[in-house]
Amino acid sequence: MGDINSILITLSGLVILSYLFNILSKYVKIPSVILLLATGVSLKFISDKFGLQPPSGIPFFLSFFGEVGLIMIVLEGSLDLEVTRSKLPMIGRSLLSAILIMAGTCGLIYLLLHGYLGIPVKQAFVYSIPMAVISSAIAIPSVKGLSDHKKEFIVYESTFSDIIGIMVFGFGILDNAMSSESFVTFFLNFLYIILISLVGSAILVFMLNRLTSTIKSFLIFAILILIYAVAKTFHLPALLLVLTFGVALNNNRRYIKGKLAKTLHLEKMSSVTNEVKLFTAECSFLVRTFFFVLFGYSMNIGSLIEPQVIITGSAIIICVLFARYIFLRFISKVNVIPEVFIAPRGLVTVVLFYSIPAQYVSSLFNVGILYYVIIVSSVIMMLGLMFTKTEYSELDPLVAGGEVPLK
């Protein structure tokens, strides 16, 4: 019983601490995830100091919480998105941003890993993908202080980055990834998941509207995760289903009119949507808390000061910021502040890193590089948000469609 009580005290204490971090982050502009990482590192230090045995299966729990957290965080972000005709250019721009920046970043990191570390071609490509993905788990909760236009752009871009990164990673670990057959399969899978997303989202929204049980949110989420897991089993980009469901639920009243709206009783959907938003936000908060504390606990802090880790990790950060700056400055032609700094690596990076098949694991890649990139990219984002001027949040050319002078 003593062990059970200790576990309950620890878990509840972490939840309370995470809640306090959320409040604190609003005043000091330090993302709560950085404070959670620091908490995990501190717990590891205390554990080592007193000779406590670390829990077994940390990589498994990281993957588990990472997968569930990814679903909840993307759903939480998508439930705040409004899709209107005036916002379609911004959505298209965010998709283009996610594709081009990821391609550029992935290419630069690949050249670095292959040329500098000497990692073989296929392995270098596989390792470059997790490092090229923006973490929506860190980006979305961190930009709530920005204007609505900038916040929506980051939500869409980081979510698209997660989806595209997972798709490319699944493609990259195929044995015959560069064959024409693989490319055909890749695009067919994408079409399949779009169809599944549209049909599945329509069914889930209809069920939410019709169910009268007080526990319907749990049922809907269970069905959503079931479809997601089945889709992933068949190597489909299942995260697109989550994004589609969230956007469909939040925008159903805007596109369903007339007799169909009366048949579906859409007048009740506002309260239902609010219930789902609240439930999703609380689940996302809980999973994010345990994931980042556990990830901080799993870190080997000593590896962060190794010369090769610092050099390679810093070079990767430079690749990330360079590719992002080039797109925002010369292709998108918008203000680059603070968007250029909002490129954290985190949850999805860890999930993909621990999903690398054994045949592609390289001893030349120090896991400390992963820790370094995640921490430094998050700190850079934090500093970028802390020193962002108000003037950058007043007018957003991403939605207005125009260009403004670059500061």
N, C-alpha and C positions, 0 to 999 in steps of 0.2 A: 504493500500500500504506500510505503514511503516513496518508492520510485514513481508511482502513478501521481501522487500529490506533487512531487517535484516537477514532473512533466506538465501538469495542469498549471502550476504556478508560473513556469517558464513561458508556456504558450500564451497565457492570459496577459502576462507582463509584457511580452513582445507586442501584442495587439494594442495594449494601452500606450506603450511607448511609441508605436507607429502612429497612433492617433495624435499624440502630442507633437510628433515630428511634422505631421500635416499642418498643424496650426502654426508651428514655428517657421515652417518654410515660407508661409505667406509674408512674414515680417523680415526675414533675413535673406530671402530669395535663394536659399540653398535647397535644391530638389530633395524631397524626402527620401528618395531612393539612395542618395549618397549617404544620408544619415543612417539608413538601414544597413548599407554595406559596412559603414564604420562600426555599427553595433555588432555585426557578425564577426568582424576582425577583432573587436574587443573581447567578444566571448571566446574566440579561439585563443587569444593571449591568456585569458584567465584560465581556460581549460588546460593549456600547456603548463602554466605556472603551478597549478595544483595537481598536475598529473592525472587529469580526468581522461577517461577513454572516449574518443570521439565516436559518434554514432556511425554504424556501418550503413553502406548503401547510399552515401551522399550523392554520387552521380545519378542514381536512379531517381531519388527524390527531386533533384534539380531538374531532371528531364520531365518528371511528372508535373511538378508545380509550374515549370516553364510552359508546358503544353497547355495546361488548364488556364494559366495566367494569360497566355497569348490570346486564347479564345475570349476570356472575360474582358481584357483590356481593349481589344479591337471592337468588341460588341459595345462596350461602354462609350468608346469614341464615336462609333457609327450612329449610336442612338441620339447624339447631339447634332448630327449633320442634317441640314435641310437642302434638298435637291430642287432647285428652281432653274428656269431657263437662263436667268441672268448669271447663275453660278456654274453653268456648264463649261465656260472657258476656263475657270479656275480649276475645276475638276480635271479637265483635259491637260492643263498645264502641270498639275501636281502628278498626274500619271506619267507625262513625258519626263518630268523631273526625276521621278523614281527610276524610270527605265534608263535614261541617259547617265545620270549620276552613278547609278549602280554599275553600269557597263564600264564607265570610265574608271571608277574606283577599283573595281574588280581587276581590270586590265593592269593598272598601275601596281596594285599589290601583288598580282601574279608575277610581274616582271621583277619586283623586289625579292619575293620569296625564291624565285627560280634563279635569278642572277646573283643575288647577294648570299643567300643561305644555301644555294645549291640543291634545293628541293626539286625532285623530278617533275616534269611538265604536268602530268595528270594530277599528282598530289598537290602541287603548287596551286593549280586551278581550284581544286576542291577546298583547300584551306583559305583561298582568297574570298570565297563566297560569304562565309559567316562574317568576315571582317568588313564586307562591303554593305551589309544590311543595317539600315537605321532601326534602332529599337523603339517601336511604338510604346512599349511598356515604360520607357523613361521619357520619351519625347512628349507623349500626349498629356500625362499629368503635370508636366513641367511648364507648359505654355498657356496655362489657364489665365495668366495675367496679361497676355497679349490681346490685341484687338480681335474681334470675332473673325474678321477676314483672314488675318495671319494664322489664327488658331486653327481655322478650318483647313487652310492650306497644309499646315503641318500634320494635322490628323489624317487627311487624305494621303499625303505624300508618304508618311511613315507607315501607314497601313498598306499602301500599294508596295512599298519597299519590302515589307515583311512577306507579302504574298508572292511577289516576283522572286525574292531571295529564296524562299522555300521551293518554288517551282524550279528555279535554275539549279538549286542544290540537288533536288531529286533527279534532274536531268544529268547533272555533272557526275554523279556517282554510278551511272549506268556503265557497264563494261564497254558497250558500243555507242557511247554518247555522240560521237561525231558522224555516225552513219545516217544516211537519208531516212532509214526506217525509224530511227530514234526521233528525228525532227518531226516526222509525220505523226508519231505517237504523242509527242509533246503537244502539238497543236490540237489534236483530236481530244486529248485529255482536257485541254483548256475549254474547248467547246462543250464537252460533257459537263464540266463543273458549272459553266454558265447556265446551262439548261436545268441542272439539278438545283442550282441556287435559286433561280426564278420560281420553279415549281415548289421546291421545299419551303421557301420563304412565304409564298402565297398560302400554303397549307398551314404553316405555323401561325401566321397572322389570323387566319380564319379560326383556328382552334382557340387562340387566345381570346378571341371575341365571343366564342360560343361556350367555353368552359365556365362553369359556375362555382367550381370548387375553390376554396381559399388557398389551396396549395398548387394552383395551376402553373405558377412561375417555375417551380421545381420540375414539373412534368415537361413543360416546354423546353427547359434547358437540358433535360435528360434526352429528349428527342433530338434537339439540336446537336448535342455532343455525340449522340449515337450516329447521326448522319455524317458528322464531321469525321469521326473515327473510321467509319466504313469507307468514306471517300478517300481518306488517307491510306487505308489498306490497299486501295487500288491505285495508289500513287497519283491522286488527283489533288490539285491545289485547293484544299478544303477551306482554307481561311477566307476565300472569296464568298463562300456560303454564309459565314458569320457576318461579314460586311454587308452583304445583300439583305440579310434578314433585319439587321439593325436599321439600315436606311429605309427599307420597306415599311417597317413598323412605325418609324418616326414620320413618314411622309404619306401614309395611306390616305389621310383625309384630303390631301392636296390633289390626288390623282383619281380617286374613286368618287364618282359623282352620281346624282340622280337615283334611279330605282335600286341600282346595285348597292349604293351607300345605305339606303333604307333597309334593304334585305340583310345586309351584313351588320346592321345596327352600329354604324361607325360613330354615332354620337357617344357611345360608351367607351370608345377606344382611347380617349385622352387619359382617363383615369387608369386604364389598363397599361398604357404606355408608361405612365408615371410610376406605376408599381414595378414594372420591369426595369426601368431606369434605376430605381432605388435598390432593387435586389442585385442588379448587375454591379452597381457601384460598390456595394458592400462586399460582394464576393470578390471583385477585382482588388479591393483594398486588402482583404484577408490573404488572398493568394500571393499578391505582390509583396506583402510583408514577409511571409515565410520564405519566399523564393530568394529575395535579396539578402535577408539575414543569413540564410543557409549558404548562399553563394559567397558572402563575405567570410563566413566561417571556414569554407573550403579553401580559401586562398592561402597560398604560400607566400607570405609577405616578403620573405627573404629573397625570392626569385625576382622581385621588382627592382632590386638594386644591381642585378647582374648587368655588366656592360652590354652584352649582346641583346638582352631584353630591352634596355633603354634605347639603344641605337635602332634596332628593328622596330620596336613599338613606336618610337618618335617618327621614324620614316613612314610608317603606316598612317599615323595621324596626319602627317603632311600630305600624303596621297589623298586622304579623305577630304581635307579642307581645300586642297588645290582643285580637285575634280568638282567639288561643290561650288567653289567660287567661280570657276570658268563657266559653269552652266548658268548660274544666277546672274553673273555680270554680263556675259557676252551673248548668251543664247536666249535666256528668259528676259534679260534686260530690265531687272527690277532692283529695288534696294536690296542689298545683300545683308543688311543688319536688321535683326539678329539671325536671319535664316541660315546664313553660312555657318554659324556656330552650332545650330541645332542638328547635330549629326551623331547622337550618342550611340554607342554599341552596348548591348545589354542582354536582355532575356532571350531574344531569338538567336543572337550570336552564340550564347551558351548552349541552347537547345540544338542548334545545327552542329556546333563543335563536338558535342558528345554523341552526335549521330553519325560521325564520320566512320565508314566501314573499316574494319581491321586492316584490309589490304591497302588502304590509302593513308593509314596513320604513319607519320614520319617522325623519326627520332631527332631529326634536324630542327623541328619546330618546338621551341621551349614553351610550355603552357603558360609561363610567366608573361609571355607576349600578349596572350589573351587577357590576362588580368590587367596588364599595363594599359592596353588600348581601351578597355571598358572604363577604367578609372579616369584616365586622362581625358578621354572624349566627353565624359560626363562633367568633369571639372571645367573644361573649356565651354561647354554649353551653359553651365552655371554662371561662369564669369560673363559670357556674352549676354545672358539675360539680365544679370545684375547691372550691367553698365549700358543697357539699351536705353536710348533717349526716348522720351514721350513722342517726339515728332515722328518717329518711325512707325508708331502705332496708329497715327491719326488717319492717314490715307494709305490705302492698300491697292497698288496697281494690279495686283493679281486678279482682283475682281473688276476693278474699273476698266481694265483692258488697255489702259494707257501706260505711258512711261513717265517716270519722274526722274529728276536729276539725281544722280548717284552721289552720295556724300563721300 
